[in-house]
């Protein structure tokens, strides 16, 4: 969820405050992370994505940890000099720019993950051109982004978002002349009306995650995460949600 603009990536790298808000210890147990991780893994299998995979803007490695435990061959790179989770410290490189990676390593990457990254970039299409050039053998790009511009709020301003997406916008940003197939879907359908109502009544929302601190909160987040995942599987992908997931394969 880090920012990687085309002009100078270091200008919008996440601050310590942003990381503390978005990646508190135990964030992987929050319902949003639980559902998102499952959706990402499901989609990678759905489109037959292959490894090695690279998550660009991986933060502390929360998703890398989940996907590695789920059997995926994935590593991560993060621009900000944060400390990676101990469990994936050997698979996550922080304080590093993907555009400075060893060409020999870059040549091995087959799938690129950009998870809540490109909304931070002023010109995401130009950035994706550079990334694809740097990772020339990557056949698949998977991205997640915040959805629906009408939900733009203090949360987006805190996180330096340039935009929120709809299905068509993400499809266009991921597409190249070599794209053979694409897939997009809204996620967190049930959160959309709740978010609209919250913004209408309060005008703002919380900017961080509240990590479950007892067994009851843990159970609640587990059940809610599972609910939103099942919802993603059974509801029409065009029904509005608060996030979008998209894939382009060449």
SERO-4910 file (N, C-alpha, C, O; in steps of 0.05 Angstrom, whole numbers):
BEGIN
 pado doro    nc1    nc2    nc3   cac1   cac2   cac3    cc1    cc2    cc3    oc1    oc2    oc3
  Unk    A     17    -24      0      0      0      0     17     25      0      9     46     10
  Unk    A     40     22    -11     59     44    -11     56     60    -37     45     50    -57
  Unk    A     65     85    -37     63    102    -60     88    102    -76    110    104    -66
  Unk    A     85     99   -103    107     97   -121    102    114   -146     97    103   -167
  Unk    A    104    141   -143     98    157   -166    120    155   -187    142    146   -182
  Unk    A    113    163   -212    132    161   -234    155    180   -231    178    173   -237
  Unk    A    150    205   -222    170    225   -222    192    219   -202    216    218   -209
  Unk    A    185    216   -177    204    210   -156    191    194   -134    176    205   -118
  Unk    A    195    168   -134    182    150   -115    184    159    -86    166    154    -70
  Unk    A    207    171    -79    211    177    -51    194    200    -41    190    204    -17
  Unk    A    182    215    -60    165    238    -52    140    230    -37    131    244    -20
  Unk    A    129    206    -44    104    198    -31    105    171    -17     85    158    -13
  Unk    A    130    163    -10    132    138      6    117    142     32    117    164     43
  Unk    A    106    121     42     90    123     67    107    132     90    131    125     93
  Unk    A     96    149    107    109    159    131    106    138    153     90    119    150
  Unk    A    120    142    175    118    123    197     90    124    209     79    103    217
  Unk    A     77    147    209     50    149    219     31    133    202     13    119    213
  Unk    A     34    135    176     16    120    158     20     90    162      0     75    162
  Unk    A     44     81    164     49     52    169     37     43    195     26     21    197
  Unk    A     41     59    216     30     52    242     -1     49    241    -12     32    254
  Unk    A    -14     67    226    -43     66    224    -53     42    207    -72     30    214
  Unk    A    -38     37    185    -48     17    166    -36    -11    171    -48    -31    163
  Unk    A    -13    -13    184     -1    -39    189      5    -43    219     27    -50    226
  Unk    A    -15    -39    237    -10    -45    265     -5    -74    269    -14    -91    253
  Unk    A      9    -81    290     15   -109    296    -11   -125    298    -29   -118    313
  Unk    A    -14   -146    282    -38   -162    282    -58   -154    261    -81   -164    261
  Unk    A    -51   -136    242    -70   -127    222    -80   -149    205   -102   -148    194
  Unk    A    -64   -171    203    -73   -193    186    -98   -207    198   -111   -223    184
  Unk    A   -104   -202    223   -128   -214    236   -153   -197    233   -175   -205    241
  Unk    A   -150   -173    222   -173   -156    217   -189   -167    194   -178   -179    175
  Unk    A   -216   -164    195   -233   -177    175   -226   -168    147   -228   -183    128
  Unk    A   -218   -142    144   -212   -132    117   -188   -147    105   -188   -155     82
  Unk    A   -167   -150    122   -143   -165    113   -149   -194    108   -140   -205     88
  Unk    A   -165   -206    125   -172   -234    122   -186   -239     95   -179   -257     80
  Unk    A   -206   -222     89   -220   -225     64   -203   -219     40   -202   -234     21
  Unk    A   -189   -197     41   -172   -188     19   -151   -210     12   -147   -216    -12
  Unk    A   -138   -221     32   -119   -242     27   -131   -266     12   -120   -277     -7
  Unk    A   -155   -274     21   -169   -297      8   -176   -290    -20   -174   -306    -38
  Unk    A   -186   -266    -25   -194   -257    -52   -169   -257    -70   -172   -266    -93
  Unk    A   -147   -247    -61   -123   -247    -77   -114   -275    -85   -108   -280   -108
  Unk    A   -113   -293    -65   -105   -320    -70   -124   -334    -90   -116   -348   -108
  Unk    A   -150   -330    -85   -170   -342   -103   -167   -332   -132   -168   -347   -151
  Unk    A   -162   -306   -135   -160   -294   -161   -134   -304   -175   -135   -309   -199
  Unk    A   -113   -306   -161    -88   -316   -173    -92   -344   -184    -82   -350   -206
  Unk    A   -107   -360   -170   -112   -388   -179   -132   -387   -202   -130   -403   -221
  Unk    A   -152   -369   -201   -172   -368   -221   -160   -361   -248   -169   -372   -269
  Unk    A   -140   -344   -249   -128   -335   -275   -103   -352   -281    -89   -346   -301
  Unk    A    -98   -372   -265    -74   -389   -270    -48   -374   -270    -31   -379   -287
  Unk    A    -46   -355   -251    -20   -340   -249      2   -359   -239     -3   -376   -222
  Unk    A     26   -355   -249     48   -372   -241     70   -356   -228     71   -331   -232
  Unk    A     87   -369   -214    110   -356   -201    135   -360   -218    136   -374   -238
  Unk    A    156   -347   -209    158   -330   -185    141   -304   -188    138   -293   -209
  Unk    A    131   -296   -165    114   -272   -164    129   -250   -147    145   -257   -130
  Unk    A    123   -225   -154    135   -203   -139    113   -183   -131     98   -174   -148
  Unk    A    110   -178   -105     92   -157    -96    108   -131    -93    126   -129    -77
  Unk    A    100   -111   -109    113    -85   -108     97    -67    -89     73    -64    -91
  Unk    A    112    -55    -70     98    -39    -49     86    -56    -29     62    -53    -22
  Unk    A    101    -76    -19     90    -97     -1     89    -90     28     80   -106     44
  Unk    A     97    -65     35     96    -58     63    114    -76     80    137    -81     73
  Unk    A    103    -86    102    119   -103    120    118   -133    111    131   -149    123
  Unk    A    102   -139     91    101   -166     81     77   -182     90     78   -207     90
  Unk    A     55   -169     98     31   -183    107     20   -202     86     14   -225     93
  Unk    A     17   -192     62      6   -209     41     27   -230     31     19   -252     25
  Unk    A     52   -222     30     73   -242     23     72   -265     42     74   -288     34
  Unk    A     70   -259     68     68   -280     88     44   -299     83     47   -323     83
  Unk    A     21   -287     79     -3   -303     74      0   -320     49     -6   -344     50
  Unk    A      9   -309     27     10   -324      2     32   -345      3     28   -367     -8
  Unk    A     54   -340     16     74   -361     19     64   -384     35     69   -407     29
  Unk    A     49   -378     56     37   -399     73     16   -415     57     10   -438     64
  Unk    A      5   -402     36    -15   -415     19     -3   -429     -5    -18   -438    -22
  Unk    A     23   -429     -6     37   -445    -27     46   -429    -51     56   -441    -70
  Unk    A     45   -403    -51     53   -387    -73     83   -380    -71     94   -375    -49
  Unk    A     97   -379    -94    125   -372    -96    126   -341   -100    126   -332   -122
  Unk    A    128   -327    -78    126   -298    -79    146   -284    -61    152   -294    -39
  Unk    A    157   -262    -70    174   -244    -54    162   -216    -56    143   -211    -71
  Unk    A    173   -198    -40    163   -171    -40    185   -150    -39    207   -155    -30
  Unk    A    179   -126    -49    197   -104    -48    182    -79    -38    159    -75    -47
  Unk    A    194    -64    -21    180    -41     -8    199    -17     -9    222    -19      0
  Unk    A    189      6    -18    205     30    -20    213     41      7    235     50     11
  Unk    A    194     42     26    199     53     52    218     35     69    216     11     66
  Unk    A    235     47     85    254     32    101    241     21    127    250     26    149
  Unk    A    219      5    124    206     -6    147    218    -34    153    231    -46    136
  Unk    A    212    -44    176    221    -70    184    201    -91    175    178    -90    182
  Unk    A    211   -111    160    193   -132    150    185   -151    173    199   -153    193
  Unk    A    163   -164    170    154   -184    189    176   -205    191    187   -214    171
  Unk    A    183   -214    216    205   -233    219    201   -259    203    220   -271    193
  Unk    A    176   -267    200    170   -292    186    177   -292    156    181   -312    144
  Unk    A    178   -268    145    184   -265    116    207   -247    110    210   -236     88
  Unk    A    224   -242    131    246   -223    128    265   -230    105    276   -213     93
  Unk    A    268   -256    100    286   -265     78    273   -263     51    286   -266     31
  Unk    A    247   -258     50    232   -256     25    223   -228     18    211   -224     -3
  Unk    A    227   -209     36    218   -182     32    242   -163     34    258   -164     53
  Unk    A    246   -146     14    267   -126     14    255    -99     17    239    -90      1
  Unk    A    262    -85     39    251    -58     44    273    -37     39    296    -43     37
  Unk    A    263    -12     37    281     10     30    294      7      3    316     15     -2
  Unk    A    279     -5    -16    289    -11    -42    268     -5    -64    244     -7    -59
  Unk    A    278      4    -87    261     11   -110    261    -12   -130    282    -22   -137
  Unk    A    238    -20   -139    236    -41   -159    252    -34   -184    262    -52   -197
  Unk    A    253     -8   -191    267      0   -215    298     -3   -212    312     -1   -232
  Unk    A    307     -9   -188    336    -13   -184    343    -43   -179    366    -49   -173
  Unk    A    324    -60   -183    328    -89   -178    348   -100   -198    351    -90   -221
  Unk    A    362   -122   -190    380   -136   -207    366   -147   -232    346   -161   -229
  Unk    A    375   -140   -256    362   -150   -280    359   -180   -282    339   -190   -293
  Unk    A    378   -194   -271    377   -224   -271    353   -234   -255    339   -252   -262
  Unk    A    349   -221   -232    326   -228   -215    300   -220   -229    280   -234   -229
  Unk    A    300   -196   -240    276   -186   -254    267   -204   -276    243   -208   -281
  Unk    A    286   -216   -290    280   -234   -313    265   -259   -304    253   -272   -321
  Unk    A    266   -266   -278    253   -290   -269    223   -286   -262    208   -305   -259
  Unk    A    215   -261   -258    188   -255   -248    167   -260   -269    170   -250   -292
  Unk    A    146   -275   -262    125   -281   -281     99   -267   -274     82   -264   -292
  Unk    A     95   -260   -249     70   -247   -240     77   -223   -222     93   -226   -204
  Unk    A     64   -201   -227     68   -176   -212     43   -171   -196     20   -172   -206
  Unk    A     46   -165   -170     24   -157   -153     28   -128   -144     49   -120   -134
  Unk    A      7   -112   -148      6    -84   -140    -19    -80   -123    -40    -75   -133
  Unk    A    -16    -84    -97    -38    -85    -79    -43    -59    -65    -28    -52    -46
  Unk    A    -63    -44    -73    -68    -17    -63    -44      1    -66    -35     13    -46
  Unk    A    -34      2    -90    -10     17    -96    -16     39   -117     -9     62   -113
  Unk    A    -28     31   -140    -29     50   -162    -47     74   -158    -45     94   -173
  Unk    A    -64     73   -138    -80     97   -132    -63    119   -120    -72    142   -119
  Unk    A    -39    113   -111    -20    132   -100     -4    146   -122     11    165   -117
  Unk    A     -6    136   -147     11    145   -168     -4    164   -187    -26    158   -196
  Unk    A      8    187   -193     -6    207   -209    -10    196   -237    -32    201   -249
  Unk    A      9    182   -249      6    171   -276     11    141   -274     34    132   -280
  Unk    A     -9    125   -266     -5     97   -263      2     82   -289     16     62   -288
  Unk    A     -8     92   -311     -3     78   -337     27     80   -343     39     60   -351
  Unk    A     38    104   -340     67    107   -345     84     90   -326    104     78   -334
  Unk    A     75     89   -301     89     72   -281     88     43   -289    108     29   -287
  Unk    A     65     33   -298     62      5   -306     79     -1   -330     89    -23   -333
  Unk    A     82     18   -348    100     14   -371    128     10   -362    142     -8   -372
  Unk    A    137     26   -342    164     23   -332    168     -4   -317    188    -17   -320
  Unk    A    148    -11   -302    149    -36   -287    151    -60   -306    167    -78   -302
  Unk    A    134    -60   -326    134    -82   -346    160    -83   -361    170   -105   -367
  Unk    A    172    -60   -367    198    -60   -380    219    -71   -362    237    -85   -371
  Unk    A    217    -65   -336    237    -75   -317    234   -105   -312    254   -118   -307
  Unk    A    209   -115   -314    203   -143   -309    193   -155   -335    169   -160   -338
  Unk    A    210   -159   -355    202   -164   -383    187   -191   -387    173   -194   -407
  Unk    A    191   -210   -368    179   -236   -372    153   -240   -356    142   -262   -355
  Unk    A    144   -219   -343    119   -220   -327     96   -221   -346     92   -202   -362
  Unk    A     80   -242   -344     57   -245   -362     31   -237   -349     10   -234   -362
  Unk    A     31   -232   -323      6   -227   -308     11   -204   -288     31   -204   -274
  Unk    A     -7   -185   -288     -7   -163   -269    -34   -164   -254    -55   -162   -266
  Unk    A    -32   -166   -227    -56   -165   -210    -55   -140   -193    -34   -135   -180
  Unk    A    -76   -126   -192    -77   -101   -176   -103   -100   -159   -124   -109   -168
  Unk    A   -101    -90   -135   -124    -82   -119   -123    -52   -115   -102    -41   -112
  Unk    A   -147    -40   -114   -148    -11   -111   -174     -4    -96   -193    -19    -95
  Unk    A   -174     20    -83   -199     29    -70   -219     36    -92   -211     45   -114
  Unk    A   -245     32    -87   -265     36   -107   -284     59   -102   -289     66    -79
  Unk    A   -295     69   -124   -317     89   -125   -309    116   -115   -304    121    -92
  Unk    A   -306    134   -134   -297    162   -128   -316    176   -109   -308    194    -95
  Unk    A   -342    168   -109   -361    181    -91   -354    174    -61   -366    187    -43
  Unk    A   -337    155    -57   -328    148    -29   -302    162    -22   -292    157      0
  Unk    A   -291    179    -39   -266    193    -33   -270    210     -8   -290    225     -6
  Unk    A   -252    208     11   -256    220     37   -229    227     50   -208    227     38
  Unk    A   -231    234     76   -207    239     92   -188    215     92   -163    219     94
  Unk    A   -198    191     90   -182    167     89   -163    168     64   -139    162     67
  Unk    A   -174    176     42   -158    177     17   -138    200     19   -115    197      9
  Unk    A   -146    222     30   -127    245     33   -104    237     52    -81    244     47
  Unk    A   -110    223     74    -89    215     92    -69    196     79    -46    197     85
  Unk    A    -79    180     60    -62    160     47    -51    169     20    -40    154      5
  Unk    A    -55    195     14    -44    207    -11    -54    193    -36    -39    188    -55
  Unk    A    -80    187    -36    -93    175    -60    -99    197    -80   -108    219    -73
  Unk    A    -93    191   -106   -101    209   -127   -130    204   -136   -143    222   -147
  Unk    A   -140    180   -132   -166    172   -143   -176    147   -129   -161    132   -116
  Unk    A   -202    142   -133   -214    116   -127   -224    105   -154   -231    121   -172
  Unk    A   -225     79   -157   -229     67   -183   -257     56   -187   -272     51   -168
  Unk    A   -264     53   -213   -287     35   -220   -275     13   -238   -251     13   -243
  Unk    A   -292     -5   -247   -283    -28   -262   -270    -20   -289   -249    -30   -296
  Unk    A   -282     -1   -303   -271      8   -328   -244     21   -326   -226     17   -342
  Unk    A   -241     38   -306   -216     52   -302   -193     33   -296   -171     36   -308
  Unk    A   -198     13   -279   -176     -6   -273   -169    -22   -297   -146    -28   -303
  Unk    A   -190    -31   -312   -185    -46   -337   -167    -30   -356   -148    -41   -367
  Unk    A   -173     -4   -359   -158     12   -378   -129     17   -368   -111     17   -384
  Unk    A   -126     20   -342    -99     25   -331    -81      1   -333    -57      3   -336
  Unk    A    -93    -23   -331    -77    -48   -332    -72    -57   -360    -53    -72   -365
  Unk    A    -89    -49   -379    -88    -60   -406    -64    -49   -422    -56    -26   -419
  Unk    A    -52    -67   -438    -31    -59   -458    -39    -70   -485    -59    -84   -487
  Unk    A    -23    -64   -505    -28    -75   -532    -25   -105   -533    -36   -118   -550
  Unk    A    -11   -116   -513     -6   -145   -512    -25   -160   -494    -23   -184   -491
  Unk    A    -44   -146   -482    -63   -159   -464    -81   -178   -479    -95   -171   -498
  Unk    A    -80   -204   -470    -97   -224   -482   -123   -228   -467   -144   -234   -479
  Unk    A   -122   -225   -441   -146   -228   -425   -145   -210   -400   -123   -203   -391
  Unk    A   -168   -203   -390   -170   -186   -367   -194   -194   -350   -213   -206   -359
  Unk    A   -192   -187   -324   -213   -194   -305   -214   -172   -284   -193   -163   -274
  Unk    A   -238   -163   -278   -242   -143   -257   -267   -149   -241   -286   -160   -252
  Unk    A   -266   -143   -215   -289   -148   -198   -289   -129   -174   -267   -123   -164
  Unk    A   -312   -120   -166   -314   -105   -141   -311   -125   -118   -318   -149   -121
  Unk    A   -301   -115    -96   -298   -131    -71   -311   -114    -48   -312    -90    -50
  Unk    A   -319   -127    -27   -332   -114     -4   -357   -100    -13   -361    -76     -8
  Unk    A   -375   -115    -26   -400   -104    -36   -417    -93    -12   -428    -71    -14
  Unk    A   -418   -108      9   -434   -100     32   -425    -75     46   -440    -61     59
  Unk    A   -399    -68     43   -388    -44     56   -396    -19     41   -395      3     52
  Unk    A   -403    -22     15   -408      2     -1   -432     19     10   -428     43     15
  Unk    A   -455      7     14   -477     24     25   -471     35     53   -478     57     60
  Unk    A   -456     19     69   -449     28     96   -430     52     94   -433     71    109
  Unk    A   -411     51     75   -392     73     72   -406     98     62   -400    120     70
  Unk    A   -425     95     43   -440    118     33   -456    131     56   -456    155     59
  Unk    A   -468    114     72   -484    125     95   -466    139    115   -473    160    125
  Unk    A   -443    127    121   -425    139    140   -415    166    131   -415    185    146
  Unk    A   -407    168    105   -397    193     95   -419    214     94   -414    238     98
  Unk    A   -444    206     88   -466    224     87   -473    235    115   -480    259    118
  Unk    A   -470    218    135   -478    227    162   -455    241    177   -460    260    191
  Unk    A   -430    231    174   -408    242    189   -388    257    172   -374    275    182
  Unk    A   -387    251    146   -369    266    128   -341    256    129   -324    266    114
  Unk    A   -335    236    145   -308    225    147   -308    197    158   -329    188    168
  Unk    A   -285    184    158   -283    157    168   -256    153    182   -239    170    180
  Unk    A   -253    131    197   -228    126    210   -207    121    189   -212    110    167
  Unk    A   -182    128    195   -160    125    175   -143    101    180   -124     95    165
  Unk    A   -148     86    202   -131     63    208   -148     38    213   -172     38    209
  Unk    A   -134     17    223   -148     -8    229   -147    -13    259   -127     -8    272
  Unk    A   -169    -23    269   -171    -31    297   -166    -61    299   -184    -77    291
  Unk    A   -143    -69    309   -136    -98    310   -152   -111    332   -154   -100    354
  Unk    A   -163   -135    328   -178   -149    349   -160   -155    373   -137   -164    370
  Unk    A   -170   -149    397   -154   -151    421   -163   -173    441   -150   -177    461
  Unk    A   -185   -186    435   -194   -208    452   -208   -229    435   -211   -226    411
  Unk    A   -215   -251    447   -225   -274    432   -251   -268    417   -256   -278    395
  Unk    A   -268   -251    430   -294   -244    418   -289   -227    393   -302   -231    372
  Unk    A   -271   -207    395   -265   -191    372   -251   -207    350   -256   -203    326
  Unk    A   -235   -226    359   -221   -244    340   -242   -261    324   -240   -263    300
  Unk    A   -261   -272    339   -282   -288    326   -299   -270    307   -306   -279    285
  Unk    A   -306   -246    316   -322   -228    299   -308   -222    273   -320   -223    252
  Unk    A   -282   -216    275   -267   -209    251   -264   -233    232   -264   -230    208
  Unk    A   -261   -257    244   -258   -281    228   -284   -286    212   -284   -291    188
  Unk    A   -307   -284    226   -333   -289    214   -339   -268    193   -348   -274    171
  Unk    A   -333   -243    199   -339   -221    180   -321   -223    156   -330   -218    133
  Unk    A   -296   -230    160   -278   -234    137   -287   -256    119   -286   -254     94
  Unk    A   -297   -278    131   -307   -300    115   -333   -292    101   -337   -300     78
  Unk    A   -350   -277    114   -374   -267    101   -369   -251     76   -381   -256     55
  Unk    A   -350   -232     78   -344   -216     54   -330   -232     32   -333   -226      9
  Unk    A   -315   -253     40   -303   -270     20   -325   -286      5   -324   -287    -20
  Unk    A   -343   -298     20   -365   -313      7   -382   -294    -10   -390   -301    -32
  Unk    A   -387   -270     -1   -401   -250    -16   -387   -244    -43   -400   -242    -63
  Unk    A   -361   -242    -42   -345   -238    -66   -349   -261    -86   -351   -257   -110
  Unk    A   -350   -285    -75   -353   -309    -92   -380   -311   -106   -382   -321   -128
  Unk    A   -401   -302    -92   -429   -308   -102   -443   -285   -114   -461   -289   -131
  Unk    A   -435   -260   -107   -450   -237   -119   -438   -229   -146   -415   -235   -151
  Unk    A   -454   -217   -163   -444   -207   -189   -420   -188   -185   -421   -171   -167
  Unk    A   -399   -192   -200   -375   -176   -197   -379   -147   -203   -363   -130   -195
  Unk    A   -401   -140   -217   -406   -112   -224   -421    -97   -202   -424    -72   -204
  Unk    A   -431   -111   -182   -444    -97   -160   -423    -81   -145   -401    -90   -139
  Unk    A   -430    -56   -139   -411    -38   -127   -400    -48   -101   -414    -60    -85
  Unk    A   -374    -42    -96   -361    -48    -71   -341    -26    -65   -339     -7    -79
  Unk    A   -327    -30    -43   -308     -9    -34   -279    -14    -45   -262      3    -41
  Unk    A   -275    -37    -57   -249    -43    -70   -254    -56    -97   -276    -66   -103
  Unk    A   -233    -56   -114   -234    -70   -139   -209    -87   -141   -187    -78   -133
  Unk    A   -211   -111   -152   -188   -127   -159   -189   -132   -189   -210   -136   -201
  Unk    A   -165   -130   -201   -164   -133   -230   -139   -148   -238   -118   -146   -225
  Unk    A   -140   -161   -261   -118   -176   -272   -116   -171   -302   -136   -170   -316
  Unk    A    -92   -168   -312    -87   -167   -341    -65   -187   -347    -44   -188   -334
  Unk    A    -71   -204   -367    -51   -225   -375    -44   -220   -404    -60   -214   -421
  Unk    A    -18   -224   -410     -8   -221   -437      2   -247   -448     11   -248   -471
***
